[in-house]
Amino acid sequence: MVLAPFVNYNMDAIFPFCAEAAHINANGISPHYFYRDRLNETFLKTELSTSEGEKVVVRDHSELKIHEINPDNCSAPYHLTVCALNLAGSWRLQNKDRQSRHFLFSKHYTGSKTTGYAETRKYRTKQRNEETNKEEFGLTKYSRAIAISGAAFASAVGHVSFFALTFLMTILNVRLGLWMVTPKKYKNKTSKADPMLSTELHDLRAAKSFFSPFWLSYLWDEATNNVSERRDLINISDGGHTGDNGAIYPLLERRCKLIIVGDASADPKGSCTDLYRAIRMARTDLGVDVIIDTDNLEPDKKTGLSKKHYAIGKIFYPEADGSKGFTGWLVYLKPTITKADRGEIKGYYASHPKMYPHPTTADQWFDEWQFEAQRLLGEESAKVMLTEWLGIIKGKQDKSSKDREDKSLEENLKKISESLFNKPDFDKRFKELMEKASLHQEDITASQDEKED
């Protein structure tokens, strides 16, 4: 007798709620934009005080779009902003295991291997405005890309996602990640030469081929840990959610000969988990192997001090797409405190041993002292590394007149690695590993043959 009025009352409340929720933009109600604006103020704006005490904005890149970075003829490196494409609900077995893939924003292309790539200047393009007769190209701002790439607090968190976490974070609206249109919607219908590249113009707000998204269904996928690549919108979050916090995998995928990585992930024990996870993924997917020893980065259990700020590894690229295999170098820097560091650095460490130089992601409120301590450590680490390199190279060159000639990067890095780390030859170690793998495979084959007999 009491149940019927109760049910009617609740259904009367639920239906209007669902109708409204279906049209409320799930991105708009998330804290993402607040987070993006704080990053804008910190990194993309510069204010100076005049002699009269007034603040003047002398640099403001808050409206800078991704396709506008690195202008033509710019000598700066090609910039990749790495995010995680969350795939906990994917039907592909490898995606279901890792629950994410790398998603890239760059000057020319946006996307991933899972979704394909679209031209950045045409991705999220607004159609021609009838009043101004102008067309806006590539609406994605650089501030949005870096905010997503650092969206650690999110409902979908890649390889560490699980139902209870995603449900709770969605209900509490702790969602710094973002839903964006999939590059699959941009597949080029006129050319079969490059099916992964898109040139067809689409935009959620302007393209007639899109209906307004039913946001409630996307929030349901988000809450139930069922986000995937199959729908018109994809969920993107912190690049570290791929398990590769140093963004090494995309560079190995592009077969870069020299890779310099600054890994600032929280790792007080110096285990370099993200580094080795990225190496494992590259070896599994690409056949690329990296030999590196990070023992010198581990802090001493008594003093907490490490021997070095960095480690050097050798990359072994296999033959691919008709090109020969070759070797490259990986220079890996890690926030560590050494005996030779400046007094300011060691002084801050002495007063904050538990959180410096590896503060947790939850620590988002750096004061001036902490910010400067982290910045100074990075600067000093790079200076120490380059000073050691130059000293070794110069020392080698001074030994004979022949050595005074400029050496190649590979020769110099090999000398530096042998001199500083006193490790066996990389090539010898790689051959030993391959021989062990070969013997292991032979044992497996022999065991299988015995079972069949």
Buried (B, 14 or more C-beta within 10 A) or exposed (E): EEEEEEEEEEEEEEEEEEEEBBEEEBBEBBEBBEBBBEBBEEEBEEEEEEEEEEEEEEEEBBEBBBBBBBEEEEEEEEBBBBBBBBBBBBEEEEBEEBBBBBBBBBBEBBBBBBBBBBBBBBBBBBBEEEEEEEEBBBBBBBBBBBBBBBBBBBBBBBBEBEEEBBBEBBEEEBBBBBBBBBBBBBBBEEEEEEEBBBBBBBBBEBBEEBEEBEBBEBBEBBBBBBBBBEBBBBBBBBBBBBBBBBBBBBBBBEBBEEBBBBBBBBBBEBEBBBBEBBBBBBBEEBEBBBBBBBEBBBBEEEEEBBBBBBBBBBBBBEEEEEEEEEBBBBBBBBBBBBEEBEEBBBEBBEEBEEEBBBBEEEEEEBEEEBEEBBEBBBEBBBEBBEEBBEEBBEEBBEEEEEBEEEBEEBEBBBBBBBBBBEBEEBEEBBEEEEEEEEEEEEEEEEEEEEEEE
